[in-house]
Amino acid sequence: MNVDLSGHYGYGRILRTMIPSVVMVVVASVYSIVDGFFVSNLVGATPFAAINLIWPVIMLVGGVGMMIGSGGSALVSKILGQKRPQRANEVFSMLIKAGAMTGLLLSVVCILLLPMIIRSLGAVGELADQCYTYGLILLLGLPFYILQTAFWSLLMAAEKPSLGTWMTIASGAMNIVLDALLIIVFGWGLAGAAVATVAGMALGALYPMWYFSREREGACLRLTKCRLERRPLLKACSNGLSEYVTNVALSIVGICYNIQLMNYIGEGGIVAYGIVMYVAYVFAAVFIGYNIFITPVAGFNYGAQDHTELKSLLRKSLVIVFALGTVMTLFSELTADWAASVFVGYDRELTELTAHAFRLYMLSFLIYGFNQFVSAWFTALGNGVISAICSFTHTLVFEILCIFTFPLFLGLDGIWLAVDFADVLTLAVTITFLLRYRRRYGY
């Protein structure tokens, strides 16, 4: 399905158009869980803990792709709204080139620092060895991860969201098949899971590059010869800064959770948190997918100075994100026991711990979607600073503060409830910014 960024978006058109982006990110989140499922049930608890311990580090550096993609999507869409297609192609191509170069550089640096990173996470013995195995292979594939996540947003600006959906499904299928083959048949264990993940990332990065390197009927963007330009690159990165801050913050928060849980209950706590986060990533992916859709649409209308449509998009988006958050929260409360048993049903005590954590943590989704949408809204309007502040205050300020203070009063439950209170505090910040900038942006 192709989309047109222009024109009026009613509820029906919004829901139809958002589906490819939402499915794309949700499927990507689901296949990232596949490693955990196979490893937990077929390899063991310690390798599963290793995945959950090192994955936040991969997210921290890989978030550069989301920054380039989301910020670049808003910028490219705005240029298209100004009726400058050739310039849009040049900026689009430059962003992909910058993402590839950044991925290669970060891969080399992080591989050199990997032993130090693992020690700083507190991993020792077998856990440290497993972290190194999984982390090394994932870092070798880091350029693919960055390009894949950059394309998630840029495909919407190219009016080709369905391409991202099908590529994500294909990548996920490859990951699942290779997980089964490499872990079950060849017995590669954790290394097999890592290779399967990198293979899926490579497919998700390389096929879009091939697709946009050729003239395509109906495609408004294509890869062309370009040079690195400081101003548009910095503009794209500043626009997408909130998305990068979100990834960095999630990584840092994940590390903080692991530290606290190791102190309170040990390796079992890391396993429980990892399972909770697997489901949380899927839920969050719905909002990420919606924001991938809404950012270029709002950016296009802002570039065209269609304030009536901006107001309409804002009102309808708020209704949709609140409805989604309510459904997700109810669903998570009803399925907590089942979700825990899928991963650790072989251990009754660990299953009960995970289900309890699940019910407390998932209450945050009543508000989470609104806070993330407001951040994406300001990205679409080209105000990356406000967007970043919304993300920064939620995770790097409120959530970390709650992680380390709430357990002093509430014990282990204080760790699981930290995100809920962080979202409540962030709600006050996002509402304030949304109201304060209404006149400036005309929504």
C-alpha positions as CSV (number, residue, x, y, z in Angstrom):
1,M,0.0,0.0,0.0
2,N,1.3,3.5,-1.0
3,V,0.2,6.6,0.9
4,D,-0.2,10.2,0.1
5,L,1.0,12.6,2.8
6,S,-1.3,15.4,1.6
7,G,-5.1,15.6,2.1
8,H,-7.5,15.3,5.0
9,Y,-7.0,12.4,7.5
10,G,-10.2,11.3,9.1
11,Y,-10.2,8.4,11.6
12,G,-10.7,5.8,8.9
13,R,-7.8,7.1,6.8
14,I,-5.6,7.4,9.9
15,L,-6.3,3.8,11.0
16,R,-5.8,2.4,7.5
17,T,-2.5,4.3,6.9
18,M,-1.0,3.7,10.4
19,I,-1.4,-0.1,10.1
20,P,1.7,-0.7,8.0
21,S,4.0,1.3,10.3
22,V,2.5,-0.2,13.4
23,V,2.7,-3.8,12.1
24,M,6.3,-3.2,11.0
25,V,7.5,-2.1,14.4
26,V,5.4,-4.7,16.3
27,V,6.7,-7.5,14.1
28,A,10.3,-6.3,14.7
29,S,9.6,-6.3,18.4
30,V,8.1,-9.7,18.3
31,Y,11.0,-11.3,16.4
32,S,13.4,-9.7,18.8
33,I,11.6,-11.7,21.5
34,V,12.2,-14.9,19.5
35,D,15.8,-15.1,20.7
36,G,14.7,-14.9,24.3
37,F,12.1,-17.6,23.8
38,F,14.4,-20.1,22.2
39,V,17.3,-19.3,24.6
40,S,15.3,-19.4,27.8
41,N,13.6,-22.7,26.9
42,L,16.4,-24.5,25.0
43,V,19.7,-23.0,26.2
44,G,19.2,-22.0,29.8
45,A,18.5,-19.2,32.3
46,T,22.0,-17.8,32.4
47,P,22.3,-17.2,28.6
48,F,18.8,-15.7,28.8
49,A,20.0,-13.4,31.5
50,A,23.0,-12.5,29.4
51,I,20.7,-11.4,26.5
52,N,18.8,-9.1,28.9
53,L,21.9,-7.7,30.4
54,I,23.7,-6.8,27.1
55,W,20.8,-5.8,25.0
56,P,20.4,-2.3,26.6
57,V,23.9,-1.6,25.4
58,I,23.1,-2.6,21.8
59,M,20.0,-0.4,22.0
60,L,22.0,2.6,23.3
61,V,24.3,2.7,20.3
62,G,21.7,1.4,17.8
63,G,19.3,4.2,18.7
64,V,21.3,6.4,16.3
65,G,19.3,4.8,13.5
66,M,16.0,5.9,15.0
67,M,17.3,9.4,15.5
68,I,18.4,9.7,11.9
69,G,15.2,8.1,10.6
70,S,12.6,9.9,12.6
71,G,14.3,13.3,12.4
72,G,15.1,12.8,8.7
73,S,11.6,11.7,8.0
74,A,10.2,15.0,9.3
75,L,12.8,17.0,7.4
76,V,12.3,15.1,4.1
77,S,8.5,15.3,4.4
78,K,8.7,19.0,5.0
79,I,10.8,19.5,1.9
80,L,8.3,17.4,-0.1
81,G,5.5,19.6,1.2
82,Q,7.5,22.6,-0.2
83,K,7.4,20.9,-3.7
84,R,11.2,20.3,-3.9
85,P,11.5,16.6,-4.8
86,Q,15.1,16.6,-6.0
87,R,16.3,18.2,-2.8
88,A,14.3,15.6,-0.9
89,N,16.1,12.8,-2.7
90,E,19.5,14.4,-1.9
91,V,18.7,14.7,1.8
92,F,17.2,11.2,1.9
93,S,20.3,9.7,0.3
94,M,22.7,11.6,2.6
95,L,20.9,10.3,5.7
96,I,21.3,6.7,4.6
97,K,25.0,7.3,3.8
98,A,25.5,9.0,7.2
99,G,23.7,6.1,9.0
100,A,26.0,3.5,7.3
101,M,29.2,5.4,8.1
102,T,28.1,6.0,11.7
103,G,27.2,2.3,12.2
104,L,30.6,1.1,11.0
105,L,32.4,3.6,13.3
106,L,30.3,2.7,16.4
107,S,30.7,-1.0,15.7
108,V,34.5,-0.8,15.9
109,V,34.6,1.4,19.0
110,C,32.1,-0.7,20.9
111,I,33.8,-4.0,20.1
112,L,37.0,-2.6,21.5
113,L,35.2,-1.5,24.7
114,L,33.0,-4.6,25.1
115,P,35.0,-6.4,27.8
116,M,35.1,-3.2,29.9
117,I,31.3,-2.7,29.3
118,I,30.5,-6.2,30.5
119,R,32.6,-5.7,33.7
120,S,30.8,-2.5,34.4
121,L,27.5,-4.3,34.2
122,G,28.6,-6.5,37.1
123,A,28.7,-9.8,35.0
124,V,31.2,-12.4,36.1
125,G,32.1,-15.9,35.2
126,E,29.7,-17.7,32.8
127,L,27.3,-14.8,32.7
128,A,30.2,-12.5,31.5
129,D,31.3,-15.1,28.8
130,Q,27.7,-15.4,27.5
131,C,27.4,-11.5,27.4
132,Y,30.6,-11.3,25.3
133,T,29.4,-13.9,22.8
134,Y,26.1,-12.4,22.2
135,G,27.3,-8.8,22.4
136,L,30.2,-9.3,19.9
137,I,28.0,-10.8,17.2
138,L,25.3,-8.2,17.6
139,L,27.9,-5.4,17.4
140,L,29.3,-6.8,14.2
141,G,25.8,-6.4,12.8
142,L,25.3,-2.9,14.2
143,P,25.5,-1.1,10.9
144,F,22.6,-3.2,9.7
145,Y,20.6,-2.4,12.8
146,I,21.1,1.3,12.4
147,L,20.1,1.3,8.8
148,Q,17.1,-0.9,9.4
149,T,15.7,1.4,12.1
150,A,16.4,4.5,10.0
151,F,14.4,3.0,7.1
152,W,11.4,2.4,9.4
153,S,10.7,6.1,9.5
154,L,12.0,7.1,6.1
155,L,9.8,4.6,4.3
156,M,6.8,6.5,5.6
157,A,8.2,9.7,4.1
158,A,8.8,7.8,0.9
159,E,5.1,6.9,0.9
160,K,6.0,3.2,1.0
161,P,5.1,2.0,4.6
162,S,4.0,-1.4,3.3
163,L,7.5,-2.1,2.1
164,G,8.7,-1.7,5.6
165,T,6.0,-4.0,6.9
166,W,6.8,-6.8,4.4
167,M,10.5,-6.5,5.0
168,T,10.1,-6.7,8.7
169,I,7.9,-9.8,8.3
170,A,10.5,-11.3,6.1
171,S,13.3,-10.4,8.5
172,G,11.3,-11.9,11.4
173,A,10.6,-15.1,9.5
174,M,14.3,-15.4,8.7
175,N,15.2,-14.9,12.4
176,I,12.8,-17.5,13.5
177,V,13.9,-20.1,11.0
178,L,17.6,-19.5,11.7
179,D,16.9,-19.6,15.5
180,A,15.4,-23.1,15.1
181,L,18.1,-24.3,12.7
182,L,21.1,-22.9,14.5
183,I,20.0,-23.6,18.1
184,I,18.1,-26.8,17.7
185,V,19.7,-28.5,14.7
186,F,23.3,-27.3,14.9
187,G,23.5,-26.7,18.6
188,W,25.1,-23.2,18.4
189,G,23.3,-22.0,21.5
190,L,23.4,-18.3,22.3
191,A,25.8,-17.6,19.4
192,G,23.2,-19.1,17.0
193,A,20.5,-16.8,18.4
194,A,22.8,-13.8,17.8
195,V,23.6,-14.8,14.2
196,A,19.9,-15.3,13.5
197,T,19.2,-11.8,14.8
198,V,22.0,-10.2,12.7
199,A,20.8,-12.0,9.6
200,G,17.3,-10.5,10.0
201,M,18.7,-7.0,10.5
202,A,20.9,-7.4,7.4
203,L,17.8,-8.3,5.3
204,G,15.9,-5.3,6.7
205,A,18.7,-2.9,5.8
206,L,20.0,-4.1,2.5
207,Y,16.7,-4.7,0.6
208,P,15.5,-1.1,1.0
209,M,18.8,0.2,-0.1
210,W,18.6,-1.9,-3.3
211,Y,14.9,-0.9,-3.8
212,F,15.6,2.8,-3.6
213,S,18.7,2.6,-5.7
214,R,16.5,2.2,-8.8
215,E,13.8,4.3,-10.4
216,R,10.4,3.1,-9.1
217,E,7.0,4.1,-10.4
218,G,5.0,5.7,-7.6
219,A,8.0,6.2,-5.3
220,C,8.6,9.9,-4.4
221,L,12.1,9.2,-3.1
222,R,15.2,7.4,-4.5
223,L,18.8,7.1,-3.6
224,T,21.0,9.4,-5.6
225,K,24.6,10.7,-5.6
226,C,25.1,13.0,-2.6
227,R,27.6,14.5,-0.3
228,L,27.5,14.8,3.4
229,E,26.1,18.2,4.3
230,R,26.4,19.5,7.9
231,R,23.3,21.7,8.1
232,P,20.6,19.2,7.0
233,L,22.3,16.3,8.8
234,L,22.4,18.3,12.1
235,K,18.8,19.4,11.5
236,A,17.7,15.8,11.1
237,C,19.6,14.7,14.1
238,S,18.3,17.5,16.3
239,N,14.7,16.8,15.1
240,G,15.2,13.1,16.0
241,L,17.1,13.8,19.2
242,S,14.1,12.8,21.3
243,E,14.0,9.4,19.7
244,Y,17.7,8.9,20.4
245,V,17.3,10.2,23.9
246,T,14.4,7.7,24.3
247,N,16.7,4.8,23.2
248,V,19.6,6.0,25.3
249,A,17.3,6.5,28.3
250,L,15.7,3.1,27.9
251,S,19.2,1.5,27.7
252,I,20.4,3.4,30.8
253,V,17.2,2.6,32.7
254,G,17.5,-1.0,31.7
255,I,21.0,-1.1,33.2
256,C,19.7,0.6,36.3
257,Y,16.9,-1.9,36.7
258,N,19.4,-4.8,36.3
259,I,21.7,-3.3,38.9
260,Q,18.8,-2.8,41.4
261,L,17.4,-6.3,40.7
262,M,20.8,-7.9,41.1
263,N,21.1,-6.2,44.5
264,Y,17.6,-7.2,45.7
265,I,17.0,-10.7,44.3
266,G,19.8,-11.7,41.9
267,E,19.8,-13.3,38.5
268,G,16.1,-14.3,38.7
269,G,15.2,-10.6,38.9
270,I,17.0,-9.9,35.6
271,V,15.1,-12.8,34.0
272,A,11.8,-11.5,35.2
273,Y,12.6,-7.9,34.1
274,G,13.6,-9.2,30.7
275,I,10.3,-11.0,30.2
276,V,8.3,-7.9,31.3
277,M,10.3,-5.8,28.9
278,Y,9.7,-8.1,26.0
279,V,6.0,-7.6,26.3
280,A,6.5,-3.9,27.0
281,Y,8.5,-3.5,23.8
282,V,5.6,-5.0,21.8
283,F,3.2,-2.6,23.4
284,A,5.5,0.4,23.0
285,A,6.0,-0.7,19.4
286,V,2.4,0.1,18.7
287,F,2.9,3.7,19.8
288,I,6.3,3.9,18.0
289,G,4.6,2.7,14.8
290,Y,1.9,5.3,15.2
291,N,4.5,8.0,15.7
292,I,6.4,6.9,12.6
293,F,3.2,7.4,10.7
294,I,2.1,10.7,12.2
295,T,5.5,12.4,12.1
296,P,5.9,12.8,8.3
297,V,2.1,13.5,7.9
298,A,2.2,16.3,10.5
299,G,5.6,17.5,9.1
300,F,4.1,17.7,5.6
301,N,1.1,19.7,6.7
302,Y,3.3,22.0,8.8
303,G,5.5,22.6,5.8
304,A,2.4,23.3,3.7
305,Q,1.1,25.6,6.5
306,D,-2.2,23.7,6.7
307,H,-3.1,24.5,10.3
308,T,-6.6,23.2,10.1
309,E,-5.3,19.8,9.3
310,L,-2.7,20.0,12.0
311,K,-5.5,20.7,14.6
312,S,-7.5,17.8,13.2
313,L,-4.5,15.4,13.4
314,L,-3.8,16.4,17.0
315,R,-7.3,15.9,18.2
316,K,-7.7,12.5,16.5
317,S,-4.3,11.3,17.6
318,L,-5.0,12.0,21.3
319,V,-8.2,10.0,21.1
320,I,-6.4,7.1,19.4
321,V,-3.5,6.9,21.8
322,F,-5.7,7.0,24.9
323,A,-7.9,4.2,23.5
324,L,-4.9,2.1,22.6
325,G,-3.3,2.6,26.1
326,T,-6.5,1.6,27.8
327,V,-6.9,-1.6,25.7
328,M,-3.2,-2.6,26.3
329,T,-3.4,-2.1,30.0
330,L,-6.5,-4.2,30.4
331,F,-5.0,-6.9,28.2
332,S,-1.8,-7.0,30.1
333,E,-3.5,-7.3,33.5
334,L,-5.6,-10.3,32.2
335,T,-2.7,-12.2,30.5
336,A,0.1,-11.7,33.0
337,D,0.2,-15.3,34.2
338,W,0.2,-16.7,30.7
339,A,2.9,-14.3,29.5
340,A,5.2,-15.3,32.3
341,S,4.6,-19.1,31.8
342,V,5.5,-18.9,28.1
343,F,9.1,-18.1,29.1
344,V,9.7,-19.5,32.5
345,G,6.8,-22.0,33.0
346,Y,9.4,-24.5,34.1
347,D,10.0,-22.5,37.3
348,R,6.9,-21.8,39.4
349,E,8.6,-19.3,41.7
350,L,10.0,-17.3,38.8
351,T,6.7,-17.5,37.0
352,E,4.9,-16.0,40.0
353,L,7.5,-13.2,40.4
354,T,7.3,-12.3,36.7
355,A,3.5,-12.2,36.6
356,H,3.4,-9.9,39.7
357,A,6.0,-7.6,38.1
358,F,4.1,-7.6,34.9
359,R,0.9,-6.4,36.5
360,L,2.6,-3.5,38.3
361,Y,4.8,-2.4,35.4
362,M,2.1,-2.5,32.7
363,L,-0.1,0.1,34.5
364,S,2.2,2.7,32.9
365,F,0.6,2.2,29.5
366,L,-2.5,4.1,30.5
367,I,-0.3,7.2,30.1
368,Y,2.8,6.1,28.2
369,G,1.3,6.6,24.7
370,F,0.3,10.2,25.3
371,N,3.7,11.1,26.5
372,Q,5.4,9.5,23.5
373,F,3.0,11.0,21.1
374,V,3.6,14.6,22.3
375,S,7.4,14.0,21.9
376,A,6.9,12.8,18.3
377,W,4.5,15.7,17.7
378,F,7.2,18.2,18.4
379,T,9.7,16.2,16.2
380,A,7.2,16.6,13.4
381,L,7.1,20.4,14.0
382,G,10.9,20.6,13.8
383,N,11.3,21.3,17.5
384,G,13.7,18.6,18.5
385,V,14.7,20.3,21.7
386,I,11.2,20.2,23.3
387,S,10.7,16.7,22.0
388,A,14.0,15.6,23.6
389,I,13.1,17.3,26.9
390,C,9.8,15.3,27.0
391,S,11.8,12.1,26.6
392,F,14.7,13.1,28.8
393,T,12.6,14.1,31.8
394,H,10.5,10.9,31.7
395,T,13.3,8.4,31.6
396,L,16.6,9.9,32.6
397,V,15.2,12.0,35.4
398,F,11.9,10.7,36.7
399,E,12.2,7.0,36.1
400,I,15.8,6.7,37.3
401,L,15.0,8.7,40.4
402,C,12.0,6.4,41.1
403,I,14.1,3.2,40.5
404,F,16.5,4.1,43.2
405,T,14.2,5.8,45.7
406,F,11.0,3.8,45.7
407,P,12.5,0.5,46.8
408,L,13.7,2.3,50.0
409,F,10.0,2.6,51.0
410,L,8.2,-0.1,49.0
411,G,10.9,-2.8,48.6
412,L,10.9,-4.9,45.4
413,D,7.5,-3.5,44.4
414,G,9.0,0.0,44.3
415,I,11.2,-1.1,41.4
416,W,8.3,-2.4,39.4
417,L,6.2,0.7,40.1
418,A,8.9,3.2,39.2
419,V,7.9,3.5,35.6
420,D,4.2,4.2,36.6
421,F,5.1,7.2,38.7
422,A,7.6,8.4,36.1
423,D,4.8,8.5,33.5
424,V,2.5,10.4,35.8
425,L,5.2,13.1,36.4
426,T,6.0,13.3,32.7
427,L,2.3,13.8,31.9
428,A,2.5,17.2,33.7
429,V,5.5,18.2,31.5
430,T,4.0,17.1,28.2
431,I,0.7,18.8,28.8
432,T,2.4,22.0,29.7
433,F,4.5,22.0,26.5
434,L,1.5,21.1,24.4
435,L,-0.6,24.0,25.7
436,R,2.3,26.5,25.7
437,Y,3.2,26.1,22.0
438,R,-0.3,26.0,20.6
439,R,-0.2,29.5,19.1
440,R,3.4,29.3,17.8
441,Y,2.6,26.2,15.6
442,G,-1.0,26.9,15.0
443,Y,-2.6,23.6,16.2
